[in-house]
Amino acid sequence: MHTHWGVSHTHVPTESRPGHVALIAGFYEDVSAVAKGWKENPVEFDSVFNESKYTWSWGSPDILPMFAKGASGDHVYTYCYTAEKEDFGAQDATKLDTWVFDHVKNFFRAARSNQTLFSKVNEEKVVLFLHLLGIDTNGHAHRPNSREYKDNIRKVDEGINDIVSMLEDFYGNDGKTAFILTSDHGMTDWGSHGAGHPSETLTPLIAWGAGVNYPQKVTFQFFEDEFLKEWKLEKWKRLDVNQADIAPLMASLIGVPFPLNSVGILPLDYLNNSAHFKAESMFTNAVQILEQFKIKMTQKKETTLSFLFTPFQLLSDTEQINILRKARSYIHQEKYHEAVSLCKTLISLALEGLSYYHTYDRLFLGISVVMGFVGWTSYVILLIVKTHTSLTRSTHDKASTVLLLYGFGAIGVLIAFFLLIQTCPWTYYIYCLLPVPVWYAVVKEFRVIQDLASLLLVFPLGQSIGFLVAGALGIEILVFSFFYRSTLTVGLIAFAGWPLITRLWAQAKVTTLSWTLLCLLLAMFPLMPVVGREPNISLMLSIALSTYVVNSTHSSLQHKQGLPVINQIISWTTLASSLFVPLLSPTFFFQRLLSILLSLMSPYLLLSTGYEALFPLVLSGLMFSWIYMEKEALQHYGDSLKPKLAVLNFSYTTDITQFRQLHLDDIRRSFFFVFFIVTAFFGTGNIASVNSFDPASIYCFLTVFNPFIMGSLLVWKIVIPFVLVSCAFEAVQVTTQLSSKSLFLIVLVISDLMALHFFFLVKDYGSWLDIGTSISHYVLVMVFTIFIMLLSGLAQLLTTKRIELWGRTKRHSM
């Protein structure tokens, strides 16, 4: 039998839509599609389906319509089940696959009695696409090692066997049908995908039938994975491909042009054709990819000033012509091996050139971004020094300020004109013009810079170096924690010893002991696997109810009884009330903080599946202890009298006369806050990686696939620990008599320095795991600053506002 096999290497993100686009259109889709839930086409594109005479497809409504929508005619037909059938809590997700098999069989039965349909399916260049989602759904719901998952695989095997037999019978065993079996992505052992782990990026590829080469026996072959041994295929040659290579393979097998934007390289070893055909196919493949390179080069040349344009040196116009002419000459001389080798070289150069022009403006934009970062960070530091310390009392010189304004205004106009004549996209204007007002604001404070410089010159050199080293070490710890969660454990252990170093333990032994124990307890979470005076009786009942709902929901799903409606109603009601209930409690410190904790614990429990349910409890305990420790630290350094926390009221904290100036210890407070926020990020999982989430965590709310709602619920689960930390930070600001603005500005500097560090770590080479991780880390830290601003606003709302029911008058104890 004509059969070949290998492993298809997918790209990040390992999601259904980008995987199918790579398979069927031959290119790796832009991440802008995520804004539409990987369902709609941000840009229409060509595909094997579009190039075919007719395509019939059966399967999920999330995948099939996008290829029909992108088609240039009415020759791509789709048959989809309803979205409601994609239910993780359904009795049997295998029905999604049996639905496809049954409908394909019915389709061909109907074709026998329908002459129009019969003639269509007997045309050349026809594609039949069976999208089998059941295995993916059962993997999410029950995990890949479950009985349900393995039963689903068995039924798919049987179903494929039936379909192959039926097609061969329908076409009279004419030997003109080619079959390809592959997958859009893999799956982790815990039932998720999206990131770059090998279990997600490696998928099987099996091709057989018309046009496919005979299997080749080998005595030895080496691959780093264990698939050869596991699948008992050590003696049969394995041919690995990139996922986008499957599109030109399918196109070649049915004799249609390669999709227009395909970057796939035809895997010749899969084809059972003459050497001449293979050489011609590879030549066509090279010309098709070269055309993309030429268009990209032309576009860049038209939008760049001629004296600034630097072409891709390795593939000049002359070089292109020479290679094509030489390859064509080899084909005429029947030197097919040499022709194929030369075409592969041309494809490699064209793809390299595509990347060159795609990243043509990288250095220019990178300098602009760095200038913006450095300028903004400098401005924030100057703002802190000027408005929140007593280090300088400089005033502005009006004449020089006006001169600076005109100077920077002229620079901005020149940059805008430079971008305009090059018809640059609007995003370039943002990158290049933003540093201008930022640096104007910095230079305008030149007197503050002078005062600061003179102060630093008289400051002891040893202490200056010590502070710089400590600051750099702190930033590096935060950066390392994004790569190694155990770094957080090291940091928390160091925090546990902080009172011993500063001798705070002698002043408050009980508080110090609780702080140390809670730090050590919280330090255990990053080492685990990725995943008032008035009693709050109603909130306690809410937590108990949430615990019951989680247990009963998972019990119901295990027995394949679906998601109980009453559990769903309770879950959504609890979620909706979690931000409203705390506003009913008094605004006294511990009454309000306890209300916030208990209210947010309920939805967190509903979204938990394991040990992470304990995380907010331990984190909150540490936050309460932190508030007490900061009170002790304030007295230890003689900054203030010991405030009585019991009588402090969040709603009475806006008196600006009570605020004090910043001290060096406030940098440590701000660092603690950022560290605790990062701990909330990575304490129970790696949120920089999509596959860190257990899909079972949202089963109390819904089980039918809906990426936006599921994503929103997971985001809210992530946000809850952040809210707890932010509310505690709000309390620390009140306790230490600091305005929220002053400490927030220090936090801003820390997060900007982290963002700049991650900007230099972004890469587009190496493994897809490395590339995806570097980008996600940078995006996270970029969003971090805005996120903290929003968190600060939410924390102020939750701590200071109170809703009075039934027209009660507001009373405060003095």
VOGU-3710 file (C-alpha; in Angstrom, 3 decimals, decimal comma):
1> mhthwgvsht> 0,000/0,000/0,000  1,184/3,557/-0,818  1,698/4,963/2,698  4,067/7,382/4,324  4,196/8,794/7,800  5,929/11,457/9,870  5,442/14,131/12,475  4,042/17,557/11,654  5,600/20,406/13,631  3,055/23,096/14,428
11> hvptesrpgh> 3,583/26,695/15,487  2,475/28,647/18,541  -0,342/29,341/19,335  -1,423/25,722/19,163  -5,100/26,532/18,727  -7,637/25,110/16,283  -8,013/28,040/13,909  -4,315/28,907/13,307  -3,592/25,185/13,027  -6,209/24,707/10,318
21> valiagfyed> -5,080/27,836/8,471  -1,532/26,428/8,383  -2,783/23,022/7,192  -5,183/24,226/4,508  -3,788/27,635/3,489  -0,097/26,999/4,120  0,796/30,018/6,233  0,973/30,858/9,916  -1,816/33,260/10,674  -1,354/36,634/12,277
31> vsavakgwke> -2,364/36,747/15,952  -4,927/39,487/15,132  -7,388/36,629/14,588  -7,499/36,099/18,358  -9,472/39,362/18,632  -12,293/37,544/16,863  -12,004/34,405/18,963  -10,144/32,560/16,180  -13,496/32,365/14,351  -13,648/35,123/11,731
41> npvefdsvfn> -11,181/36,088/9,018  -9,327/39,353/9,803  -8,060/39,136/6,206  -9,461/36,874/3,474  -6,967/34,284/2,236  -6,479/31,639/-0,411  -6,550/27,938/0,516  -6,435/24,450/-0,988  -10,225/24,400/-0,659  -10,503/27,576/-2,720
51> eskytwswgs> -8,170/26,178/-5,399  -10,130/22,915/-5,622  -12,951/22,234/-8,089  -15,303/21,374/-5,223  -14,808/20,936/-1,490  -17,284/19,319/0,861  -16,594/19,629/4,565  -18,246/18,312/7,710  -17,627/19,261/11,329  -17,370/22,184/13,739
61> pdilpmfakg> -19,047/25,572/13,135  -15,906/27,190/14,594  -13,647/26,022/11,765  -15,458/25,202/8,520  -17,204/28,543/7,766  -13,950/30,517/7,601  -12,746/28,498/4,584  -16,101/28,840/2,819  -16,139/32,587/3,566  -12,651/33,014/2,133
71> asgdhvytyc> -13,472/31,123/-1,070  -13,726/32,988/-4,382  -16,837/31,129/-5,494  -19,684/28,879/-4,318  -17,715/25,655/-4,598  -16,881/25,127/-0,894  -19,772/23,442/0,935  -19,992/23,119/4,712  -22,130/20,898/6,923  -21,882/21,805/10,615
81> ytaekedfga> -23,527/20,644/13,804  -24,750/23,332/16,224  -22,283/25,059/18,558  -24,240/23,727/21,558  -23,070/20,211/20,737  -19,481/21,227/21,637  -20,235/20,576/25,299  -17,394/19,514/27,601  -19,993/18,222/30,035  -21,948/16,198/27,487
91> qdatkldtwv> -22,674/12,542/28,061  -20,484/11,506/25,143  -18,381/13,916/23,031  -17,674/11,018/20,627  -21,035/11,914/19,082  -19,348/14,893/17,425  -17,263/12,460/15,366  -20,024/9,916/14,719  -22,161/12,863/13,513  -19,481/13,610/10,887
101> fdhvknffra> -19,116/9,971/9,801  -22,907/9,484/9,556  -23,396/12,656/7,519  -20,593/11,734/5,104  -22,187/8,312/4,570  -25,623/9,876/4,019  -24,085/12,371/1,587  -22,668/9,616/-0,626  -25,881/7,606/-0,413  -27,717/10,689/-1,660
111> arsnqtlfsk> -25,120/11,157/-4,423  -26,020/7,759/-5,899  -29,590/8,892/-6,544  -28,840/12,552/-7,382  -27,312/12,850/-10,856  -26,118/16,454/-10,402  -24,386/15,652/-7,130  -23,048/12,389/-8,535  -21,364/14,188/-11,426  -19,871/16,793/-9,081
121> vneekvvlfl> -18,267/14,280/-6,713  -16,834/12,448/-9,718  -15,019/15,531/-10,958  -11,239/15,839/-10,695  -9,607/18,029/-7,996  -12,260/17,377/-5,346  -11,585/17,671/-1,594  -13,520/15,971/1,205  -12,676/17,413/4,632  -13,743/15,612/7,810
131> hllgidtngh> -13,178/17,727/10,918  -13,240/15,398/13,931  -13,545/17,412/17,158  -14,633/14,671/19,564  -11,094/13,665/20,594  -10,220/17,296/21,401  -13,430/17,770/23,407  -12,953/14,542/25,363  -9,314/15,491/25,973  -10,409/18,789/27,519
141> ahrpnsreyk> -13,175/17,192/29,540  -11,562/13,956/30,699  -7,792/14,264/29,938  -5,852/12,353/27,253  -5,132/9,378/29,514  -8,814/8,789/30,284  -10,937/5,873/29,137  -13,254/8,303/27,294  -10,354/9,696/25,259  -9,057/6,256/24,288
151> dnirkvdegi> -12,576/5,038/23,423  -12,970/8,099/21,194  -9,709/7,272/19,378  -10,931/3,719/18,847  -14,223/4,943/17,378  -12,417/7,399/15,109  -10,175/4,572/13,869  -13,263/2,494/13,105  -14,993/5,478/11,514  -12,031/6,252/9,236
161> ndivsmledf> -11,863/2,612/8,185  -15,575/2,676/7,279  -15,235/5,954/5,330  -12,194/4,703/3,369  -14,010/1,478/2,483  -17,138/3,407/1,466  -15,173/5,838/-0,756  -13,263/3,038/-2,480  -16,552/1,249/-3,110  -18,238/4,456/-4,366
171> ygndgktafi> -15,398/5,201/-6,806  -15,085/1,582/-7,898  -11,604/1,087/-6,407  -10,175/3,288/-9,151  -7,085/4,143/-7,047  -7,499/7,887/-7,643  -8,197/8,960/-4,056  -5,468/10,236/-1,720  -5,934/10,324/2,053  -4,211/12,538/4,635
181> ltsdhgmtdw> -4,718/12,128/8,379  -3,257/14,782/10,674  -4,132/17,135/13,517  -4,232/20,894/14,021  -2,457/20,634/17,406  -1,623/18,273/20,243  -2,599/18,336/23,911  -0,957/18,292/27,326  -1,545/15,518/29,834  -3,854/17,861/31,741
191> gshgaghpse> -6,100/18,480/28,736  -5,089/21,876/27,379  -3,257/23,374/24,426  -2,187/26,740/23,096  1,469/26,961/24,132  4,697/25,488/22,769  5,221/22,259/24,713  6,172/19,324/22,427  2,969/17,520/23,421  1,119/20,461/21,820
201> tltpliawga> 3,330/21,213/18,805  3,996/17,661/17,554  1,154/16,022/15,610  0,974/12,849/13,496  0,920/12,906/9,692  -0,147/9,821/7,752  -0,645/9,915/3,980  -1,789/7,044/1,766  -3,503/6,367/-1,524  -3,109/7,901/-4,969
211> gvnypqkvtf> 0,106/9,799/-5,598  1,649/8,830/-2,229  5,022/7,111/-2,177  5,587/3,549/-1,026  6,764/3,117/2,580  10,541/2,820/2,809  12,333/0,400/5,116  15,366/1,669/7,001  17,905/-0,017/9,253  18,474/3,013/11,491
221> qffedeflke> 17,030/6,497/12,022  17,456/8,877/14,937  14,906/11,278/16,451  15,016/12,829/19,890  11,423/11,852/20,755  10,176/8,331/21,482  7,507/8,068/18,752  9,393/5,473/16,694  9,458/3,052/19,615  5,996/3,903/20,958
231> wklekwkrld> 4,336/3,433/17,574  6,529/0,410/16,666  7,631/2,066/13,427  11,418/1,926/13,872  11,871/0,073/10,560  9,776/2,449/8,445  11,211/5,774/7,309  9,803/8,768/9,148  9,444/12,023/7,178  8,833/15,068/9,363
241> vnqadiaplm> 7,345/18,279/7,963  6,345/21,722/9,113  2,578/22,064/9,414  2,392/24,600/6,550  4,063/22,030/4,236  0,894/19,923/4,257  -1,008/22,519/2,171  1,316/22,252/-0,873  1,343/18,457/-0,395  -2,460/18,333/-0,670
251> asligvpfpl> -2,395/20,750/-3,619  0,146/18,587/-5,434  -1,782/15,373/-4,778  -4,976/16,696/-6,388  -3,223/18,795/-9,055  -4,219/22,351/-8,101  -2,051/25,498/-7,702  -0,404/26,103/-4,349  -2,381/28,559/-2,185  -1,339/32,135/-2,917
261> nsvgilpldy> 0,170/33,019/0,469  1,515/29,580/1,308  5,020/29,450/2,757  4,988/25,659/2,880  7,713/23,648/1,151  6,465/20,650/-0,822  7,689/17,441/0,934  8,791/15,556/-2,184  9,502/12,297/-0,367  5,755/11,844/0,195
271> lnnsahfkae> 5,073/11,850/-3,577  5,090/8,797/-5,821  5,934/10,639/-9,034  8,685/10,921/-11,588  11,828/12,895/-10,856  10,799/15,328/-13,595  7,408/15,979/-11,962  9,053/16,534/-8,578  11,566/18,980/-10,065  8,822/20,928/-11,859
281> smftnavqil> 6,697/20,993/-8,690  9,580/22,288/-6,613  10,325/24,912/-9,282  6,697/26,066/-9,124  6,872/26,110/-5,318  10,023/28,282/-5,479  8,465/30,739/-7,954  5,295/30,994/-5,811  7,249/31,860/-2,635  9,629/34,124/-4,586
291> eqfkikmtqk> 6,637/36,149/-5,812  5,669/36,832/-2,196  9,227/37,995/-1,539  9,152/40,317/-4,580  5,825/41,853/-3,565  7,049/42,406/-0,012  10,238/43,998/-1,330  8,277/46,276/-3,677  5,953/47,364/-0,873  8,891/48,221/1,378
301> kettlsflft> 10,760/49,993/-1,439  7,727/52,175/-2,223  7,397/53,265/1,422  11,091/53,988/2,049  13,160/56,919/0,843  15,440/55,676/-1,941  18,677/56,724/-0,219  17,608/54,899/2,954  16,452/51,670/1,300  18,763/48,682/1,799
311> pfqllsdteq> 17,711/45,663/-0,286  18,146/42,053/0,809  21,658/41,433/-0,503  21,498/37,641/-0,790  18,617/37,721/-3,301  19,099/40,605/-5,690  17,164/40,777/-8,972  20,176/39,390/-10,815  20,559/36,538/-8,348  16,875/35,637/-8,703
321> inilrkarsy> 17,121/35,467/-12,480  20,348/33,441/-12,352  18,936/30,858/-9,930  15,670/30,456/-11,874  17,517/30,205/-15,185  19,965/27,674/-13,770  17,165/25,584/-12,213  15,258/25,560/-15,521  18,465/24,560/-17,309  18,985/21,666/-14,888
331> ihqekyheav> 15,446/20,450/-15,567  16,046/20,563/-19,351  19,291/18,654/-18,845  17,385/16,126/-16,694  19,564/16,960/-13,704  16,518/16,777/-11,487  18,311/16,324/-8,182  20,397/19,456/-8,790  17,290/21,393/-9,851  15,410/20,410/-6,688
341> slcktlisla> 18,387/21,329/-4,513  18,700/24,734/-6,208  14,956/25,414/-5,842  15,138/24,586/-2,144  18,018/27,059/-1,820  15,919/29,706/-3,572  12,950/28,998/-1,277  15,188/29,268/1,781  16,566/32,616/0,559  13,079/33,896/-0,324
351> leglsyyhty> 11,728/32,999/3,126  14,771/34,632/4,722  14,142/37,700/2,568  10,467/37,753/3,558  11,548/37,792/7,183  14,115/40,530/6,398  11,504/42,861/4,912  8,961/41,946/7,555  11,421/43,078/10,247  12,990/45,830/8,106
361> drlflgisvv> 12,102/48,648/10,510  12,941/46,715/13,665  16,073/48,682/14,627  14,404/52,021/13,933  11,277/51,121/15,922  13,354/49,467/18,653  15,327/52,665/19,227  12,064/54,636/19,386  10,610/52,228/21,948  13,750/52,301/24,104
371> mgfvgwtsyv> 13,825/56,120/23,919  10,201/56,155/25,067  10,882/53,745/27,933  13,975/55,544/29,181  12,334/58,953/28,840  9,162/57,909/30,618  11,038/56,207/33,458  13,279/59,272/33,859  10,266/61,557/33,954  8,545/59,465/36,641
381> illivkthts> 11,713/59,472/38,770  11,991/63,282/38,422  8,301/63,620/39,299  8,836/61,551/42,459  11,872/63,626/43,463  10,135/66,920/42,744  6,676/66,379/44,261  7,067/63,649/46,875  10,446/64,330/48,489  12,185/67,277/50,095
391> ltrsthdkas> 15,339/66,838/47,995  14,696/69,763/45,631  12,729/72,970/45,493  13,592/74,126/41,972  11,213/76,186/39,835  10,804/76,479/36,076  12,438/79,181/33,986  9,601/80,417/31,760  11,789/81,657/28,875  13,790/78,453/28,599
401> tvlllygfga> 10,585/76,376/28,873  9,052/78,192/25,875  12,276/77,703/23,908  12,275/73,997/24,721  8,634/73,725/23,701  9,359/75,202/20,265  12,456/73,024/19,891  10,714/69,749/20,680  7,696/70,857/18,629  9,983/71,257/15,618
411> igvliaffll> 11,491/67,811/16,231  7,982/66,308/16,343  7,006/68,008/13,051  10,191/66,731/11,365  9,555/63,158/12,546  5,908/63,314/11,393  6,979/64,672/7,965  9,624/61,940/7,655  6,998/59,267/8,380  4,435/60,908/6,097
421> iqtcpwtyyi> 6,611/60,940/2,976  7,334/57,258/3,567  3,584/56,502/3,939  4,253/54,665/7,176  1,358/52,994/9,055  -0,327/54,948/11,853  1,319/52,762/14,515  4,736/54,157/13,478  3,549/57,648/14,400  2,731/56,427/17,910
431> ycllpvpvwy> 6,107/54,711/18,370  8,138/57,625/17,019  6,211/60,644/18,293  5,495/59,485/21,844  9,126/59,938/23,008  9,041/63,603/21,914  6,630/64,986/24,578  8,101/62,570/27,137  11,637/63,872/26,637  10,342/67,435/26,560
441> avvkefrviq> 8,865/66,830/30,036  12,217/65,394/31,182  14,421/68,176/29,796  12,004/70,803/31,133  12,969/69,630/34,630  16,677/70,324/34,046  16,912/72,268/37,338  15,612/69,238/39,227  18,181/67,129/37,348  20,909/69,554/38,456
451> dlaslllvfp> 19,770/69,420/42,105  19,544/65,631/41,999  23,003/65,330/40,418  24,564/67,573/43,054  22,943/65,511/45,832  24,190/62,259/44,335  27,735/63,638/44,096  27,902/64,218/47,859  26,214/60,883/48,664  28,712/58,189/49,823
461> lgqsigflva> 29,871/56,177/46,797  29,660/52,849/48,638  26,019/53,401/49,601  25,150/54,530/46,054  26,645/51,356/44,593  24,893/49,281/47,281  21,489/50,780/46,430  22,084/50,262/42,697  23,103/46,624/43,203  20,122/45,979/45,499
471> galgieilvf> 17,759/47,606/42,979  19,203/45,666/40,042  19,017/42,418/42,036  15,381/43,111/42,913  14,469/43,725/39,257  16,304/40,563/38,171  14,460/38,487/40,775  11,162/39,750/39,368  12,303/39,020/35,804  13,596/35,541/36,696
481> sffyrstltv> 10,276/34,687/38,361  8,638/34,830/34,910  10,901/31,991/33,773  11,306/30,045/37,014  8,441/30,090/39,495  10,781/28,785/42,192  12,424/32,248/42,201  9,303/33,434/44,028  9,977/30,820/46,704  13,504/32,196/47,159
491> gliafagwpl> 12,104/35,745/47,363  9,456/34,806/49,923  12,046/33,028/52,082  14,137/36,220/51,936  11,033/38,227/52,924  10,547/35,876/55,881  13,983/36,891/57,142  13,447/40,630/56,590  12,338/41,363/60,215  15,430/39,554/61,539
501> itrlwaqakv> 17,790/41,672/59,419  16,093/44,951/60,400  15,610/43,873/64,053  11,857/44,438/63,795  11,400/41,088/65,525  12,487/42,569/68,839  9,743/45,178/68,578  6,798/42,951/67,574  7,479/39,260/68,116  3,941/37,944/67,430
511> ttlswtllcl> 3,516/39,982/64,249  6,991/38,973/63,060  6,305/35,291/63,755  3,018/35,355/61,802  4,735/37,210/58,922  7,564/34,660/58,791  5,268/31,630/58,924  2,881/32,984/56,269  5,800/33,889/53,971  7,121/30,339/54,273
521> llamfplmpv> 3,639/28,880/53,741  3,050/30,986/50,617  6,559/30,017/49,402  5,293/26,440/48,980  2,782/27,332/46,225  5,295/28,204/43,448  6,938/24,805/44,043  3,665/22,983/43,389  2,597/21,867/39,902  0,989/24,351/37,584
531> vgrepnislm> -2,583/24,848/38,228  -14,351/43,288/61,301  -15,852/43,069/64,557  -19,139/42,127/62,906  -19,458/38,504/61,816  -19,932/37,891/58,069  -22,369/34,990/58,342  -23,823/35,493/54,839  -20,369/35,531/53,254  -19,364/32,376/55,121
541> lsialstyvv> -22,528/30,718/53,801  -21,604/31,889/50,289  -18,222/30,149/50,524  -19,852/26,967/51,853  -22,404/27,077/49,013  -19,622/27,558/46,459  -17,777/24,522/47,826  -20,956/22,446/47,520  -21,596/23,635/43,937  -18,047/22,713/42,847
551> nsthsslqhk> -18,346/19,209/44,285  -21,826/18,536/42,911  -20,953/19,932/39,455  -17,878/17,745/39,057  -19,785/14,741/40,387  -22,523/15,361/37,809  -19,983/15,679/34,972  -18,201/12,499/36,044  -21,508/10,644/35,799  -22,069/12,252/32,364
561> qglpvinqii> -25,257/13,999/33,532  -24,215/17,422/32,228  -24,077/20,732/34,105  -27,035/21,078/36,541  -29,010/24,270/35,780  -29,361/25,204/39,476  -25,566/24,975/39,897  -25,089/27,210/36,864  -27,538/29,799/38,269  -25,824/29,773/41,687
571> swttlasslf> -22,385/30,125/40,062  -23,310/33,130/37,919  -25,187/34,791/40,795  -22,199/34,364/43,109  -19,887/35,779/40,467  -22,117/38,788/39,809  -22,473/39,618/43,511  -18,768/39,253/44,402  -17,952/42,914/43,696  -21,230/44,260/45,083
581> vpllsptfff> -21,400/42,565/48,500  -18,208/44,141/50,001  -19,674/47,606/49,421  -22,411/46,821/51,953  -19,954/46,398/54,844  -18,496/49,231/57,006  -15,333/50,927/55,706  -13,305/50,221/58,863  -10,025/48,554/57,968  -10,422/44,926/58,880
591> qrllsillsl> -14,189/44,726/58,453  -13,926/45,893/54,845  -10,812/43,816/54,023  -12,395/40,682/55,483  -15,585/41,334/53,487  -13,579/41,662/50,277  -11,701/38,416/50,992  -14,816/36,397/51,780  -16,759/37,811/48,803  -14,004/37,050/46,306
601> mspylllstg> -13,282/33,614/47,766  -16,688/32,336/46,590  -16,161/32,806/42,831  -12,526/31,721/43,221  -13,649/28,431/44,771  -16,130/27,927/41,916  -13,250/28,392/39,464  -10,855/26,081/41,340  -10,172/22,404/40,823  -7,338/21,681/43,250
611> yealfplvls> -4,882/23,068/45,751  -5,119/26,593/44,278  -8,331/27,118/46,281  -6,082/27,607/49,350  -3,877/30,184/47,609  -6,032/33,319/48,209  -6,501/32,316/51,853  -2,749/32,088/52,514  -2,097/35,184/50,400  -4,716/37,165/52,333
621> glmfswiyme> -3,249/36,036/55,637  0,128/37,320/54,510  -1,464/40,582/53,344  -3,021/41,163/56,776  0,349/40,441/58,342  2,035/42,811/55,860  -0,220/45,667/56,971  0,777/45,054/60,604  4,474/44,762/59,684  4,420/48,088/57,822
631> kealqhygds> 2,826/49,712/60,863  5,673/48,348/62,998  8,299/49,394/60,420  6,884/52,932/60,421  7,368/53,172/64,185  10,749/51,395/64,059  12,181/54,078/61,756  10,574/56,830/63,821  8,441/58,140/60,964  5,237/58,358/62,962
641> lkpklavlnf> 3,429/57,427/66,110  2,000/53,939/66,176  -1,398/54,199/64,442  -4,279/52,157/65,832  -5,424/49,997/62,952  -8,719/49,158/64,614  -9,979/52,744/64,287  -8,569/53,488/60,831  -11,258/54,037/58,229  -10,718/53,787/54,472
651> syttditqfr> -13,197/56,585/53,802  -11,229/59,052/55,990  -7,926/58,814/54,129  -8,175/61,700/51,683  -6,840/64,483/53,932  -3,730/65,655/52,051  -2,274/67,318/55,167  -1,750/63,868/56,741  0,514/62,681/53,897  4,258/62,575/54,493
661> qlhlddirrs> 7,236/62,776/52,123  8,781/59,664/50,579  11,747/57,920/52,219  14,087/55,191/50,958  12,074/52,544/52,836  9,094/53,365/50,622  10,989/51,898/47,666  11,088/48,633/49,613  7,296/48,882/50,227  6,653/49,381/46,530
671> fffvffivta> 8,938/46,473/45,662  7,028/44,267/48,094  3,806/45,199/46,301  5,202/44,376/42,841  6,643/41,106/44,157  3,280/40,113/45,671  1,531/40,993/42,403  3,989/38,786/40,493  3,408/36,057/43,087  -0,315/36,389/42,385
681> ffgtgniasv> 0,591/35,969/38,680  2,622/32,817/39,054  1,780/31,482/42,524  -0,453/28,684/41,238  0,441/28,613/37,553  2,161/30,319/34,681  -0,374/32,694/33,192  2,092/33,601/30,458  1,302/30,168/29,051  -2,152/29,338/27,730
691> nsfdpasiyc> -1,799/25,663/28,600  -1,404/26,326/32,329  -5,157/26,426/32,752  -7,353/23,487/33,500  -10,504/23,783/31,366  -12,390/22,005/34,162  -12,110/25,165/36,263  -14,971/26,827/34,370  -17,350/23,847/34,394  -19,506/25,327/37,189
701> fltvfnpfim> -20,407/28,168/34,802  -20,601/26,551/31,381  -19,444/23,479/29,498  -20,319/24,486/25,922  -17,285/25,821/24,055  -17,254/29,628/24,037  -13,735/31,126/23,928  -14,695/34,638/25,055  -16,783/33,649/28,081  -14,315/30,928/29,086
711> gsllvwkivi> -11,420/33,342/28,692  -13,211/36,027/30,704  -13,884/33,608/33,563  -10,252/32,490/33,638  -9,111/36,123/33,603  -11,382/36,898/36,562  -9,904/33,943/38,431  -6,436/35,390/37,803  -7,537/38,885/38,838  -8,933/37,893/42,244
721> pfvlvscafe> -5,508/37,446/43,970  -4,429/40,756/42,374  -7,427/42,522/43,891  -6,573/41,107/47,319  -2,972/42,365/47,036  -4,113/45,768/45,746  -6,573/46,233/48,593  -3,810/45,367/51,078  -1,510/47,872/49,354  -4,236/50,477/49,697
731> avqvttqlss> -4,313/49,720/53,424  -0,497/49,971/53,629  -0,645/53,414/52,022  -3,155/54,569/54,630  -1,188/52,987/57,486  2,078/54,602/56,400  0,420/57,991/55,727  1,367/58,094/52,058  -0,716/59,214/49,106  -1,567/56,411/46,694
741> kslflivlvi> 0,018/58,479/43,918  3,491/58,581/45,493  3,853/54,830/46,031  2,203/54,102/42,689  4,852/56,196/40,924  7,606/54,029/42,444  5,710/50,916/41,326  5,551/52,470/37,862  9,342/52,856/37,747  9,866/49,220/38,808
751> sdlmalhfff> 7,408/47,881/36,212  8,910/50,085/33,458  12,410/48,779/34,200  11,047/45,213/34,016  9,314/45,997/30,706  12,528/47,414/29,230  14,376/44,261/30,333  11,782/42,020/28,674  11,812/44,160/25,519  15,429/43,114/24,953
761> lvkdygswld> 14,506/39,472/25,645  11,868/39,311/22,867  13,052/36,930/20,146  11,787/35,605/16,812  14,251/32,739/16,474  14,869/29,440/18,218  12,102/27,070/19,275  8,506/28,197/19,089  8,284/27,687/22,829  11,071/30,260/23,336
771> igtsishyvl> 9,537/32,720/20,853  6,032/32,459/22,289  7,278/32,733/25,863  9,414/35,811/25,163  6,537/37,620/23,464  3,964/36,697/26,118  6,299/37,855/28,908  6,847/41,220/27,234  3,125/41,721/26,595  2,339/40,811/30,212
781> vmvftifiml> 4,778/43,336/31,635  3,611/46,014/29,165  0,026/45,461/30,250  1,213/45,275/33,870  1,466/49,075/34,274  -2,016/49,725/32,908  -3,321/46,761/34,851  -1,941/48,110/38,141  -3,620/51,456/37,439  -6,958/49,705/36,937
791> lsglaqlltt> -6,356/47,546/40,007  -5,594/50,638/42,068  -8,887/52,197/40,987  -10,802/48,995/41,726  -9,110/48,651/45,130  -10,043/52,245/46,039  -13,630/51,584/44,999  -13,826/48,367/47,016  -12,226/49,857/50,131  -13,662/53,387/50,317
801> krielwgrtk> -17,171/53,207/48,871  -20,199/52,016/50,774  -23,728/51,343/49,590  -26,485/52,128/52,077  -29,605/50,012/51,724  -33,126/50,902/52,858  -32,254/54,581/53,261  -30,058/54,130/56,345  -28,005/57,111/57,383  -24,236/56,705/57,251
811> rhsm> -22,577/56,622/60,639  -18,924/56,578/61,513  -17,282/55,923/64,812  -14,785/58,617/65,684
//
